[in-house]
Amino acid sequence: MSYGRPINPATTVVRHNGETLHRELEVDLCVIGAGISGTTTALEAAKLGKKVAIVDGLPALGGQAVNSIIGTFCGLYQNGTHGHRYTFGIADDMLAYLEANDACYYRHGPMTTVVHYNEVALSRWVETSLDKAGVIPITGAILREVERDGRRITAAKLVTRYGDVTVRAEGFADCSGDAALAYLAGLECREPDEKVYGTQQCVVEGLNTEVDPPERDELSERIAQKAKDFGLLRHGGIAFYFPGKDVAVLNMTHMETPLDPLEASKMGQFGKEQVDRGIELLKAEYPEFFGKIRVRSYGFPGIRQTRWIKGAHHLVVDEVVGQKKFDDAIGRTAWPIELHNAPEGFVWNTFDENHTHYIPFGSMICPEADNLVAVGRCIDGDPAALSSVRVMGPCMAQGMAAAQALDLAGSGSVHQLDMAALQARLSDNLTRTDGVAP
């Protein structure tokens, strides 16, 4: 039985005439980067009634949170086994969706609560939420050029396989992860003097759920002992489990993440090879639990810190350790200093249960631009300080702050905001002490 139209064998012959295929789009806010930072920024702006476009170089939304299979929301909760949540708003919607779809697990560790999630479910939350909010997606789009008129960015020029797109907007949010928008706009940016290593994550399946998994610390120590034997660059690692399920996210690798197209491409292959070596180690050392595992999916290379803005405020590690409460604070977290500055391991300085450190709005804005706000790992800080505020919990708080700040600024400057008004809009993310995870 046929349900289609009658077969039509006709075709049309076409030839490119040499003209550049081009689309123009005008919006209130252009968000560069569709990871958790960009998604939160876009959704918060849409709630304010803004017309929003969100741009990503991948052909899909979700950024690293989805496509690099980060697997864990960190920095959302106060320290301690059952600390309160720090970030609300968009995070409420996200967590409710994941819970309703049996796609998250709250692990109450001795340090803090982290949220393990299913990356496929998170992907659908990102896509359906942005679509419902009316946000215009532009995927598979590479930022090629940025137009400026004095202190204002006026347009982002994109290249896609289907032609060029120019997005003109009143405000811009750099959620790219590499400060791509700020850098191409000719604004001052920072790069670390020493390498910061990324991670190649993967999802494995086939765990033996009838056997208890190795303890977290014991697993990391065993990996460290055997890493050289299996050719692993990183000497240590962890696995994120979902109780009762035969899947886990592996975090066992280190890899360079250079800002060079050819070298970055090489690292994508190197990371997968390191994953394969790690799996062989796990099978050899824990045959009962890991003996039958296989890779279900490799993530895209996970990038931590490469380039970020030179902001109005440079967050330093002493301000993080000292819990400085900034006059322009827009969010908070208690995540440790987690600086991956060595191939074999990383700095891991944790804080006590009463610790809270804050994110200043000044670290999110460039002195030379009036209508640009950076979010996530694009904000300004020294490498150690940045490592404590670039995880997904505080990134969501920053996204909400960026949307609200650009709304308050309008056609004016983000450097001349009524800070009390901004903080009033963000009060939950600064003062609420409920929201303990189940």
N, C-alpha and C positions, 0 to 999 in steps of 0.2 A: 504494500500500500504506500502510495506517495503522498506527501503532504506539502511538497514544495511547488514552486512555479514550474511551468514547462521549461525544459532545457533550452538555454539560449547560447549557441556556440560563438556568438559575435564577440570581438575584442576591439579595443581602441589602441592604436599605435601612438606612443608619446615620445617626445624627445626634449631633454632639458634645454631651454633656450639661453642658458647662461645667467638669467636673472636670479638674484638671491631670493629664495622663498622666505617670507617674513610676515610675522604677526605682531600686532601692537596690543598691549593690554594696559588699562589704567585702573588702579585699585587704591584703596586707602593705605594698605600695609602690604609690603612684600617681605616674605620670610624666606631666607636662603638657608636651606637645610631642613629635612623632614624627619629628623630623629625625635627623641622625646622632648628635647628643648624646643625645636621648631613646631612640633605638633601642639605642645602646650601653649606656646605663644599664639599660634594661629587660632586655636579654639577659644582662648580667652578674648582675643580681639573680636572674633565673630560674635561672642556673647555681648560685646559692647556695640554691636550693630555695624561693625566695620566690614567693608568688602576686602577680602584677603586672598592673596595668591601665595601658595607655598611651592617652593622649588627644590628639586633634589637631582643630583647627578645620576642616581640609580634609576632604573625603570620601575621602581616600586617605592612606596612610602614606608616610613618606619625607621629609617636610618640604622645606626648600629644596634639600637635596642632590639630591632627585629632581625636585620639582615646580617649582623655580626654575632647574633645569638648570645648577647651578654648574659641572659638567663637569670639575672638577679637585680632587683631594685635595692640599691644600697643608699644609706643616708636619709631614709624616710623617717626613721624612728630614733627617739632618745636612746641613750645607752642603758644597759641593764636588760634583764631577760624579758621584761614586759613594760618597756618604756612607752611613753605616749608618742603620737605621730607629730611631726613638725610641719608637714605640707598638706594642705587641704585643697578644696576647690576641684580643679580638673582631676587631681589624684583620686578624689572620692569616686568620680564617675568611672575612672579606669579600674580601680580596685573592685568596685561593685560588678563591673562587667566580667572581670576575670573570675571572681568568686562564683558568679551565676553560671559560668561555663566550666566549672571545675578545672580552672586553668592556672591556679596559683596555690602556693603553699607558704605559710608564715613559719619561718624557722626562728624560734626563740633561742638564740645562742647565748653563751655566757657574756658576750660583749654587747650585742644589740639584736634587734629583730631585723631580718632581711626577708624580702619577698621573692621567692623563686616563681617563675612564670613560664607558661608555654608560649613560645615565640609566635606560633601560628595564630593563637587566639589574640595575642597582643597586636599582631598585624591587622587582624580584622577589626579590632577596636579602633585602631588608628584610622584605617580606611573608612569605616562606616561613620565614625564620629566626624571626621573632616567633611565627608560628603553630606551628612545631615546638617552640618553647620553652614553649608554653602561655600566652603573654602574651595578655591580654584586650584587644582593640582597641576603642576608642570613637571613631569618626571622625565628622566633621561636627558636632563638639561644641564649643560656645563656653563658656568659663569665665565664669560669671555672678556667683558669690559664693563666698567662702571662709570656712569656720567655724574659729574659734580658741577654744581653752580656755587662757587664759594664754599660756604660751610654746609651746604645741603647736598645730599645725594639725590639725584633726580631720576635716574633710571638704571636698571640692571639689564645688560644685554646678554642673552643666552644663545647657545648653539645646541640644536637637537638634530637627530638624524632626519627629521621631517622639515627642517628649516630653522630659521632664526626667530627668536621671540624677544621683544623689548618690553619690559615691565616698568611702567612709570607709577610712582607712588608718593604719597605724602610722607610716609615713614618706612623705615627699613629695619629689619632685625637680622643680625648676623648670627645664625645658628649653625653655621657650616662646619664647625669643629676645627677648622684651620684658619679662621679669620679671613676667609677667601674674599668676602665682600669688602672688608676694611682694607685689606692688602691691595686689592685691585683698584680701590678708590684712592690709593696713594697716601693712606694714613699710616702713621707710625705703628709698627707691630713689634712683637718680641718673639725670639726663638731661643730655646734653651741652649746654654753653652755645652752641656753634656747630653748624651742621647737619653731619651725616654722611650722605653720599649713597649711595644704593643703585644697583643695576645691573639692567637688563632684559636677560637673556640670551636667546639663541635658538640653535636648531640649524638650520644650512643644509645643503642637499644640492645636488649638481650641480657640485662642483669638478672642474676638468679635471686628472685625476691624471697626465696625460702631460706636464704642465708643472710645473716646480719652483715651490713657493709662495714668496712674498716672504719675506725674512728678517724675523724678529720685530721687531728694532729699526727696520729700514727701513720696515716696515708701520706701526708706531706713529708714526714721524715723518711719514709721508705723510698719515696720518689727521689728525694735529695740524695740518698745513699746510692741509688742505682742509676741516676741520671747519666753519668759519664759512660757507663756500660752500654747504654742504649742510644748514645749520641744525642742526648737532649741538651739544648743550650741552657734552659732554665732548670735549676736544681730545687725543685719543689713544685707543689701544685695541689689542687683540690678538685673535688667533684661535687656537683649540686644534685641531690637526689630528690625524687618525689615519692613520698611514702606509698607503698603498695603498687607502684608502677615500675616497669622494667627499663625506664629511661633515665639518663643523667646528662647533665651538661659538664663537659670536661674543660678545666682551666689549668693547663699544664705547660704552656709554651711561652717563650719570649721571642720577639722578632723585631727587627728594626722597621721603622715606618718613615722612610725618607720622603722629603718633599720634591721628588724627582720622578717623572713618569716611568722611565725605564727601570730604575731601581725599585720603585714601589711595586711594579708588576712582578719582578723577580721574587719579592718577599711574599707575594700571594702563594707562590708555589712552595717556597721554603716553609711557610707556616703549616701547610697541609702535610708536608713530609714530616715535620716535627710532631704533628698529631699522630700520624701513623706509628712513629717510634714510641710515643707515649702509650698507645694502646697495646703495643707488644710488651711493654714493661708491665702494665697492669695485668695482662693475661698471664705473664710468667710469675709474678709475685703473688697474685690473688686468684688462682685458677678457679676456685669454687664460686666466687662472686662475679669476677670479670671474665671468666674463661670463654664465654660465648658471645661477648659483646661485638658489635659491628657499628660502623658509623652510619647513622641515619642521614645526617646532613652536616656539611662543613659550613661554618659561617664565613662571611667576608672578613678580611683581616681587621682585627680590632685595634683602633688607634686611640692612644691616651692623650698625649700632649705633643703638639708639633709647632704650632704658631698661634699666637693670640694677640689681642690688641694691647697697645700702650694706653692705659686708661687714665682717667682723671685721678684715680687712686690706685696705687700698686699694693695689693694685699700681700702682707709678709707673714712668714711663719710665726713670728712672735705675737702677732695679732690673733692668729688662730689659737695658739697655745694659751695665750692670756685671755681668751674669750672676750675680746674687745667688742663692746656694744656700740656700733657706729650710729651717729646721728641720722645717717641715711640708710640704715639697715632695711633690707627688703625680704630677707629670708634667713633661715638658720639650719644648722645640722650639727651632728657630733661625729661625723665620719672621721676615721683616723687619717693621719698623714700616710699616704700610700704612694710612695714615689718609686716607680719602676725604672731606676737609673743604673742598673747593672744587669748584664745578661743572665747571671746566675740567680739573682734574687732581687729583693726590693726592700726599701725602708718601710717599716710598719710600726708606727708609733700610735698607740691607742690612748684614749682618754677615759676618765672615770665616769660614773653614772650621772653625776651632776653637771658634767661639762656640756656647754653649748657654745658654738662659735657662729658668727654672723657674716652675712654677705653684704658688703656696702654697694650701694647703687653706683658710686663713683668708679668702681672697678668694671662697670658694664658700659661706660660711655667714653667716647674718644674726645679729647680736648679740641680737636679740629673739626668735629661734625656735630650738627644740631639735631639731626633727625635719624640718627643711627644708635641702636642699642645692641650690644653683644650679649649672648646667652650661652651658658654651658662652658665647655672647655675653651671658648674664645675669650673669656673675661680675663682681666689683668690680675696677675699675682706672681710671686716667685714660684719656681717649680714645686716646692714642697707645699706651700700654701694652696696653690691651685689644685694639687692632688687631693686635697681634703674637701673641695667644694665642687668638683667637676663630675661627681657621680649623680645618678639619675634623680634621687630625691631632691636635692637642692637645685638641680637643673630645672625641674618642674616649677619650683618657686621662682626662679629667675625668669622663666618664660612668662609666668603670670605678671611679674613685675614689669617686664619689657612691654607687654601689651597695654597695661594700665598707664605706664609712663608715656608712651607714644600717644595714647588717647588724651592724656592731660596736656601734653605739649602741643598737639594739633599742628598748626603751621608755625608754631614758635620753636623754642629750643628745649631739649631735654636737660640742659644745664641750668634752666631757670624755672624748675618745677616748684610747686607748693609741696614740699616734702611731707608735711603733715597730712595733706590730702592723699598723697600716694600711699603713705603708711596706713591711713585709715582704710583704704581699699584693700590693703594686704594684711589687715590686722590678724586674721586667723593664722597666717603663716609666720607671724611674729610672736603671738601670745597664747594661742590655744594650747591647752595641756590635756586634752582628752584624745580619743581615737586610738585606744590601746588595741593592738591586733588580736584577733581571736586565737 
